[in-house]
Structure formats: structure tokens, C-alpha cells
Amino acid sequence: MKIARYLLANETRVGVVDGDRIHPFPEGTTINVVVELGLEGLLDTGAQALRTSPAVPLADVTLVSPVEPRLLRDFTTFEQHVEGMMKFSGHSGIVDAFYEFPPFYTATPHVTTGPG
């Protein structure tokens, strides 16, 4: 089952993709609600949408980012990178602080985009 977020008439919706059509979930259903349903709830809701929702051609919608992250955290490095960088400074190993408070930055969640 493929789930998609899309724009139709300036409204963001979520639905089940079926070939070249999409069956909308009930009005007001967000991707976060879909995720909170869990797999079983998603399968039930998706199956219901396929049975009862009028299909919209994919050609009539604009696909958008499949997720709506509330926050993006980019952990800027990984162990092998830190280890390699420590060698450049004449040290070996990884300092304990890396594990206690790994470096990261937060980014705006509004930068996610859809296909293409």
C-alpha cells in the first residue's frame, strides 16, 4: 500500500495511491495521524479509503513531501569521521564527550520537498 501527501485545490490531503489514481483519506487526516494509527490502523483506513473514497487522477494533484517533520536534527558526524579527524590533530580514539553530547544542529522542517 502506497500512501501519499498531495495538494488538490490548495488543500494538502493524504490518500492511498492505486495505480494512476489516489483515494483520499477522510477529511482532516494528516500524515502524522496516519503514522499514529500504526500498521494495522493504517491498513484498515487505507482499505476503507480504497472501497469508499472517490478516486482522483494523480495527474490532477501535486505530490508533496511524504512527511511533515516537526523538527529536523542533523547529527553532523559519525564515529569514523571523528576518529579520522582526531588523527589529524595528533590524537587517537574518540573523546567521551562525543557519546555524552553528540554534535548536531536543528534545521527547519519546512525544507522538505516532494518527488523530483
Secondary structure as GFF3:
##gff-version 3
##sequence-region A 1 116
A	DSSP	beta_strand	2	8	.	.	.	ID=ss1
A	DSSP	beta_strand	11	18	.	.	.	ID=ss2
A	DSSP	beta_strand	21	24	.	.	.	ID=ss3
A	DSSP	alpha_helix	31	52	.	.	.	ID=ss4
A	DSSP	beta_strand	56	57	.	.	.	ID=ss5
A	DSSP	three_ten_helix	58	60	.	.	.	ID=ss6
A	DSSP	beta_strand	62	63	.	.	.	ID=ss7
A	DSSP	beta_strand	72	75	.	.	.	ID=ss8
A	DSSP	alpha_helix	79	88	.	.	.	ID=ss9
A	DSSP	alpha_helix	96	100	.	.	.	ID=ss10
A	DSSP	beta_strand	104	107	.	.	.	ID=ss11
A	DSSP	three_ten_helix	109	111	.	.	.	ID=ss12
###
